[in-house]
Amino acid sequence: MPQVSRTPGGHQRQQQQEQQNRRNQEGLEAASSHRPRGGQPQANQAPGPQPNRNNNNRGNNREEVADSIVDAWDIINTRRRAQPVDNSDRFQALSKAFDNIEYPKDFKPTNIQKYDGKQDPAQWLCLYSTAISVAGGDTNTKVLYLPMALEPAPLTWLESLARESIHSWEDLKKAFVDNFQGSLHRVATRHALSMIKQEQGESIRSYVKRFFDTRATIPNVADDDVIDYFQSGITVQSLYRAFGRNRPKTVVDLRDMM
């Protein structure tokens, strides 16, 4: 224990030193309670001002709280800017130019038949593009919404494209048409129509459907040729003879018969 001076002056100085020590300790505790989260005190930093418990200093306390809130927002915004953009709803083929693109307000496209890979890709894209434009979308919207209009097989194709290979609607259209135009089955000649035959055990309804599905892909075939090809494909003898006795004159009549 330190020796206490017995002189009046020495005793007074001892009391002043003890008071100063208490004020320093209270200042350090106050500064620690107001330090921002994660912050470190600077070296040799002087302790903060001693908090006054009188009501006259409540205004100063409110200012300190307000400063702390501002500091907190600065920290939050800094961390938010440092976070990567969430691209979980973007296909990897789309470039970063589409990261911040949003759908138009009240965007609700209608009358879009999903693409399954069997339709003409250029024709389908024309109908799709029109539907998106009518709903208020632009070329960026057409790119973002396309996955929603694809059946599983074409969607798998989209997922297989190289990362960030699509930078615009024009890029996507070209890739789409180039891929599906090449895989689209087209019947070039009427010879394919003549090769449609009713299979053993196949119903007449099934045969009619296959025949006319193929007929739809061949332009400029005369009705007489269509009727001849259809009759030659019938393998049930009784039906073949009955068809010959009541041969239709037009393709419309043929459909009506079936």
Beta strands, then each sheet from edge to edge (+ up, - down):
end
